[in-house]
């Protein structure tokens, strides 16, 4: 869930500059749908991991921490180049 939250936040922050204006509504709808599905599936995955006999709670917390690191790395991989405004260039 943390992974999806981080990616969703990063994607929504740069969406207006990456997605064509006429597709923004469709992108937001799809993005929100996947995010809500992840909110429902994350506890199921967490519960499934905790029921596995070979994984104890400390290993579960380690997996959770690694998901934060993976989310951070994936956010750094998002290509982004800010476009300067014409008015700002004139100044």
C-alpha positions in Angstrom: 0.0 0.0 0.0 2.9 2.3 0.8 4.3 1.6 -2.6 1.1 2.5 -4.4 0.6 5.6 -2.2 4.1 7.0 -3.1 3.7 6.3 -6.8 0.2 7.7 -6.9 1.3 10.9 -5.2 4.2 11.4 -7.5 2.2 10.6 -10.6 -0.6 13.1 -9.6 2.0 15.8 -9.0 3.4 15.8 -12.5 0.3 14.6 -14.3 -0.8 18.0 -15.8 2.6 18.4 -17.4 2.9 14.9 -18.7 -0.7 14.0 -19.8 -2.5 15.8 -22.6 -5.3 18.0 -21.1 -8.1 16.1 -22.8 -6.9 12.8 -21.2 -6.5 14.1 -17.7 -10.0 13.0 -16.5 -9.5 9.5 -17.9 -6.0 9.3 -16.3 -7.3 10.4 -12.9 -10.2 7.9 -13.0 -7.8 5.0 -13.8 -5.3 6.2 -11.3 -7.9 6.5 -8.5 -9.3 3.0 -9.4 -5.9 1.3 -9.1 -5.2 3.2 -5.9 -8.4 2.1 -4.4 -7.9 -1.5 -5.5 -4.5 -1.4 -3.9 -6.0 -0.1 -0.6 -8.3 -3.1 -0.6 -5.6 -5.7 -1.7 -2.8 -4.5 0.6 -4.3 -5.8 3.9 -5.0 -9.1 2.1 -1.4 -9.4 0.9 -0.2 -8.4 4.4 -2.4 -11.0 6.1 -1.3 -13.7 3.6 2.3 -12.9 4.3 1.7 -13.2 8.1 0.0 -16.6 7.7 3.0 -18.0 5.9 4.8 -20.2 8.5 8.3 -19.2 7.4 7.7 -15.4 7.8 7.5 -13.9 11.3 6.5 -10.4 12.3 10.0 -8.9 12.1 10.5 -10.3 8.6 7.1 -8.8 7.7 8.2 -5.4 8.9 11.4 -5.8 6.9 9.3 -6.4 3.8 7.3 -3.3 4.6 10.5 -1.2 4.9 11.8 -2.6 1.7 8.6 -1.5 0.0 9.3 2.1 1.1 12.8 1.9 -0.5 11.4 0.4 -3.7 8.8 3.2 -3.9 11.5 5.8 -3.4 13.6 4.3 -6.1 10.7 4.1 -8.5 9.8 7.7 -7.8 13.4 8.7 -8.8 13.0 6.8 -12.1 10.0 9.0 -13.2 11.4 11.1 -16.0 10.5 14.7 -15.4 11.8 18.0 -16.9 10.1 21.2 -15.9 9.1 23.4 -18.8 9.9 27.0 -18.2 7.2 29.6 -18.8 7.6 32.0 -21.6 6.9 34.9 -19.3 9.6 33.7 -16.8 12.2 33.5 -19.7 11.5 37.1 -20.7 12.3 38.3 -17.2 
